[in-house]
Every structure is written in C-alpha cells, then in structure tokens.
Amino acid sequence: MQHLILYFKHSVEDVIPWCAFIEKLRPQLVHSGTGDFESDDMAIDSGDCEAIFRGSDAKKLFEILCPHFKSLPLLQKSTTKVELVFGEIESSSERQTVGLDC
C-alpha cells in the first residue's frame, strides 16, 4: 500500500469545510478504485493538519486528488505540502515531496 500525506495549516473556520470536503471526496475515491482517505490529525481550534490517503499507487492518487485539493479554498491560503510515500508510512519507504502543481 502506498500513501499520500497532505500537510497544511488551518483556522477554526476551516474545520467544517474540510470535513464536508472529505465526506464528498471519500466515495469518489472508493468508486474510482484509486484509494481511500485514511485519517487526519486536525486540531479543532486551528493549527497544523496532516491528512493521509492510501492507495496502490501514490502518483496516481496524487493525480486524482490534486485538482480536488486545488479547488479547496482553505488549501489555497495555507502553506501546503504533499508527500508521496511509496510504501508503508512507518517504514523507510521512498518518499517524494511535491507541490500542488497539477
């Protein structure tokens, strides 16, 4: 299994739009067979967020997710970083950092 980790900063006003975004995105990912949303670590009162998506191909996952990320206003006003993990997160798998240039 490969992973995509999205890092961004958010405000308290971003929590509800983020949750709505994930609820809308999750079935699309599953239906496409690309992958799934695994989890996030989003503080309820603002700060840093780490969102993890998983699939069989991290690059394909990024290809599918990037336009969705670019359409989300909270990610446009934040310092956003995407890390592709070509294996398990807790392993020494190859990693590649990319921006939202898709």
Buried (B, 14 or more C-beta within 10 A) or exposed (E): EBBBBBBBBBEEEBBEEBEEBBEEBEEEBEEEEBBBBBEBEBEEEBEEBBBBBBBEBBBBBBEBBBEBBEEBEBBEEBEBBBBBBBBEBEEEBEBEEBEBEB
